[in-house]
Amino acid sequence: MGKGKLFIVGLGPGEARYLTPEASEALAQAEALYGYQPYLERVPVRVGQARNPSDNREELTRAGAALAHAAAGATVAMVSGGDPGVFAMAAAVIEAIEAGPAEWRALDLVIVPGITAMLAVAAKCGAPLGHDFCAISLSDNLKPWEVIEKRLRLAAQAGFAMAFYNPVSKARPHQLDTAFDILRAELPASVPVIFGRAVGRPDERMRVVPLANARGHMADMATCIIVGSPETRLVERPGLPALVYTPRRAGDD
Ligand code: SAH
């Protein structure tokens, strides 16, 4: 007991070139992999390495299975898209450890960071996160929608740029439009809104529109949205997409 090891590995936003060398090493060491099926599919198959795919929304069960496997003495890797600490498996595993048997606390736990979606999206279009920002999941699976509305309003009032994860789902088709309406009441109509879809994958798509024109149908679940602060602006370039950036200095109002 105590010799088991659990890696929680961030795969980055897309293709293998976004994987860090540390993440590659962790994946190579693992006897067994756990994770949401589409993320596991990004990891090359290795002979002798067991793969345990699971469904979305089964995070706690998946975390418990990986912890029990590691506690039995195995080296196990749990994979997440992007960074495992951002709306992903690291918190689910620690939640399971908090509620689980004492032996899970003795495990060698290594969390391997990855490039999170908002950083990949930001890098594609300039420097929209160049000053203070926050990240908000728009999913109301794990918190009431009223809390999301309140955070949107206060973050806009505080002058943060914002990155939105989980912007839409079939179960809540209208909430993103509601979110934009809330922001339009607080922010200038010209604030740039960036829709970065499947960034780092072959079907990547970037779109920048002013807040006045931002609509829910412009995003799907593979989209990370960045809404600028009142200072965020475009720098036009001849024959090239405009750069979106948030100056390093904020107004003193
Ligand atoms: N741990 C992940 C986020 C998981 S939540 C990370 O750090 O990136 C899932 C959400 O992440 C999606 O709904 C979408 O908003 C965002 N996302 C994940 N991969 C993305 C990509 N390649 N391009 C744009 N957004 C992405």
Residues whose N, C-alpha, C, O or C-beta is under 5 A from the ligand:
A	BS01	SAH	P13 G14 G81 G82 D83 P84 V86 F87 A88 I115 T116 A117 F164 Y165 N166 P167 G196 R197 A198 V199 M221 A222 T223 C224
